[in-house]
Amino acid sequence: MKTGKEGLVVKSTGSWYRVRLDDGERIDARVRGKLRVQGIQSTNPVAVGDRVKLNTKTEGDWTIVEVCDRQNYIVRKATKLSKQTHIIAANIDLAIALVTLTHPKLKLGFLDRVLVSTEAYGIETIIVFNKIDLLNTEEKEYLNQLCKAYNDVGYETRQISVQAEQGIDQIRQIVKNKICAISGHSGVGKSSLLNVLSPEHRAQVTDVSTFNSKGQHTTTFAEMYEVDESTFIIDTPGIKSFGLSTMDREELKGFFPEMHRLSVNCKFHNCLHINEPGCAVKPAFENSQLPWFRYENYVHLFDELKEQNPL
């Protein structure tokens, strides 16, 4: 039996995993049966981004025997009927929330859901607005206001156009020497950005287009693409219940940085910033001292968690 091989999981299909070994070789491997029941609370014991140890009894028949400790991970709810979670990706150095102001129209609720999730798992996140070449003067001014609002909260923002090749060099520098995860709604330009950043992704999309006359590229499982030997991009699948499935509503306030900073002035340490007396957070939003949409999204997510986990 050969042992001692380690590598990075770059693709999952549910039963097989593609692993990039430390020497650059890529192999397909399965999970050892015992690994599936060793304290695993998620539907998948191995995720894209995991570092794993492997062995083989016969040439080409590789088995994942151990998952190394994770630095972090992001999850989604497995199914509507299941209380289990599905790990989307692990060991992420940077998350990129890719959005557009228009084409398609920005959904601030989704953006804040992503930010709450990455805050909860301690993952640095930047917000990248794509398709700025399609904006008129009024829309550009509004986008600048949004960027300032998120900058004031503490998030880095970037404005780019993949189509017009604006701001792409900045993104290349940002992702350099990191494992990055990109999340975003359909139509915001994830595949286009990946095409620019990773030749490997471009080749795979071309293969899909050749196979399927419609040329439709739909991400079902997270997949990692290699930009260079030290830079990797994870394309994450579309997810609605992003990261909230394991969260208690009492925790939510801690994942809005501006609320966390203000909460020291609340009368009660367990203030939820909804209707509690002596709250320092809600009045700040009501007096336009903090972005109004952030508080509205907090209340929406709070109510969603309250419905999921009633007392």
Secondary structure as GFF3:
##gff-version 3
##sequence-region A 1 311
A	DSSP	beta_strand	2	12	.	.	.	ID=ss1
A	DSSP	beta_strand	17	21	.	.	.	ID=ss2
A	DSSP	beta_strand	26	31	.	.	.	ID=ss3
A	DSSP	three_ten_helix	33	37	.	.	.	ID=ss4
A	DSSP	beta_strand	51	56	.	.	.	ID=ss5
A	DSSP	beta_strand	62	67	.	.	.	ID=ss6
A	DSSP	beta_strand	73	77	.	.	.	ID=ss7
A	DSSP	beta_strand	85	90	.	.	.	ID=ss8
A	DSSP	beta_strand	94	100	.	.	.	ID=ss9
A	DSSP	alpha_helix	108	120	.	.	.	ID=ss10
A	DSSP	beta_strand	125	130	.	.	.	ID=ss11
A	DSSP	three_ten_helix	132	134	.	.	.	ID=ss12
A	DSSP	alpha_helix	137	153	.	.	.	ID=ss13
A	DSSP	beta_strand	156	159	.	.	.	ID=ss14
A	DSSP	alpha_helix	168	175	.	.	.	ID=ss15
A	DSSP	beta_strand	179	183	.	.	.	ID=ss16
A	DSSP	alpha_helix	190	197	.	.	.	ID=ss17
A	DSSP	alpha_helix	199	211	.	.	.	ID=ss18
A	DSSP	beta_strand	223	228	.	.	.	ID=ss19
A	DSSP	beta_strand	231	235	.	.	.	ID=ss20
A	DSSP	alpha_helix	249	252	.	.	.	ID=ss21
A	DSSP	three_ten_helix	253	255	.	.	.	ID=ss22
A	DSSP	alpha_helix	257	262	.	.	.	ID=ss23
A	DSSP	three_ten_helix	263	265	.	.	.	ID=ss24
A	DSSP	alpha_helix	281	286	.	.	.	ID=ss25
A	DSSP	alpha_helix	292	308	.	.	.	ID=ss26
###
